[in-house]
Amino acid sequence: MTVLIITHSRDNESISLVMEAIAARGKKAFRFDTDKFPTEVQLDVYYGRGTERLVLASDRGNLDLKDASAVWYRRVRTGARIPTEMNSQLRQASVLESRATIMGTIACLKGFHLDPVPNIRRAENKQLQLQVARELGLDTPRTLTTNNPKSAIEFARECQEGAIAKMLSSFAIYEEGQEKVVFTNPVTTEDLRHLEGLRFCPMTFQEKVPKALEVRTIIVGKQVFAAAVDSQQDENSHYDWRRRGIALLNAWKSYQLPQEVEEKLLKLMACFGLNYGAIDLILTPDGRHVFLEVNPVGEFFWLENCPGLPISQAIADILSDG
């Protein structure tokens, strides 16, 4: 039996780490780079009279998808290599049809899924995450998502320590061909004077939580791995450590969450039907652990190097046993 890994050709080293760990357990892993479909990878999904055939063919070999005992859903970039010179409407149609083909095929696979796509999509709703976290007794920051300037101004006044602005979706803005990632930023008095743009795009405002440490928690099944970094040591990472992610790579240290917090996080995962999640928390100077969000397909690779958390081993275990 084979573990099918759904990813793309430019994914990071986490893929090879997990594949090596799966091989060390005597199992096979097949990497499906979705950006190569449909231009370089072929797929047959056939249903005939008493016959069913699901076959994936690529430069990495062929896989009878009925032999997939487990699926690791990482990333999907279907149609990324369809020529951009194509008519834009035809290209969009090709991308959408290709994606529907792949997602439908994944839904047909009967093995263990890390994690089922419907569970991932539901868990990605950050408003729902905060609601569930609050119901479980996790500490959460005061938060407002709105397209109403008056509500935003009132909210900012409520936040004695100040407020930050963030987006619910992940995207980048391109200026002169350069990618500019949208990070979390503090809300200034000047910002509050210019909120007319909210009528075109809602925004999420959150109270600024004092930080002693930023805690990244990776949950795999029932295993909890946590690491922390002092983001306040760098002026450019005060509000979003990702701004200085590379500079802080070697500053992460293993961290032990209180048992009560661990148990609540495991309950959160169970509520969403997830076996994997990357959870961001803040440790405040007065010792509170404040829940920010869970990313059901979040990154972990840098924590393998520093502080050396065996996350890929845990993923390989659950995929091999699943």
Secondary structure, DSSP 8 states (H G I E B T S, - for coil): -EEEEEE-TT--THHHHHHHHHHHTT-EEEEEEGGGTTTT-EEEEEEETTEEEEEEEETTEEEEGGGEEEEEE----TTTTS-TTS-HHHHHHHHHHHHHHHHHHHHH--SEEES-HHHHHHHT-HHHHHHHHHHTT-B---EEEES-HHHHHHHHHH-TT-EEEE-SS--EEEETTEEEE---EE--HHHHT--GGGGTS-EEEEE----SEEEEEEEETTEEEEEEE-GGGSGGGSS-GGGGTTTTGGG-EE----HHHHHHHHHHHHHHT-SEEEEEEEE-TTS-EEEEEEETT---HHHHHTT---HHHHHHHHHHH-
